[in-house]
Amino acid sequence: MKLRLRSRLVLAAAIGLAFSAGAAHAQLLINLKETATFGVPVGGTNYGITNNGSSSSGGVNTSDVITTGTPVASQFSITYNPLTSALPTNVTLNTGTLNVATFVFNSTISPLNTFSSLLETVTYDFDNNGTVDLTQQYTINLSPFSSPNGLTGINYSIVPVQFFGNVTINGTVYGYASVVSNSVGTLFDGSNTQSGIQFQFLSNPLIPVPEPSTYALAGVMALGGIVVLRRRFNGRGVNCLAALAA
């Protein structure tokens, strides 16, 4: 069956858009299990932590509370909460964000003698098959301050040791970016704030996947090819008619 030129144009454009939509909406199924453990803090006094990756559930998907400094009656605290209530979930590759955990910082009045840094190690099993897919480390930093007008508080930061890499999930390799939202800030006396660990996944980094714009360009090139072939065919037809007339 022969297609008219207009039908060919529509078909080529549809193919380009279909590829574009497919690439833009590819999704990864996540059913996360994670475990967080905290190392020995640098500096400070009265350091304590609940669970620390060794609770009755093996530390999997367990909240941890880190306390440090004085006053002992109401210490500066950091609460680590894994986000698993909404799982399993689909994450859109290249654009979707997966929130895996939060840190809630709670400052006391005039906090003193807090640790200066603490290393946290989190293991992620993104497909919940019993095998750790990724081990990621984060450095938590605290620094007390006093302002010229007498206000006191804590400067904090959470820094991933590795921001980018590759991870194998259910037998497929994906690229990832790991960041912490609200990763740097200041807590005045008696205030609190929340930070969050986030991931973004890319299509298999070992097999380059064209961007949606590339598929669209391919569709346009296909259209151009059809037009050129059509013109060449028509030109040959005109030349043949001219030869017969002579």
Sequence and secondary structure as in RCSB ss.txt:
>XXXX:A:sequence
MKLRLRSRLVLAAAIGLAFSAGAAHAQLLINLKETATFGVPVGGTNYGITNNGSSSSGGVNTSDVITTGTPVASQ
FSITYNPLTSALPTNVTLNTGTLNVATFVFNSTISPLNTFSSLLETVTYDFDNNGTVDLTQQYTINLSPFSSPNG
LTGINYSIVPVQFFGNVTINGTVYGYASVVSNSVGTLFDGSNTQSGIQFQFLSNPLIPVPEPSTYALAGVMALGG
IVVLRRRFNGRGVNCLAALAA
>XXXX:A:secstr
    HHHHHHHHHHHHHHHHHHHHT EEEE  EEEEEE   BS SS EES TT STTTTBT  EEEEESB GGG 
EEEEEEE  TT SEEEETTT  EEEEEEEEE  SS BS  SEEEEEEEEETT SSS  EEEEEEEEEEEEE TTS
 EEEEEEEEES  EEEEEETTEEEEEEEEEET EEEEETT EEEEEEEEEEES TTS    HHHHHHHHHHHHHH
HHHHHHHHHHHHHHHHHHHH 
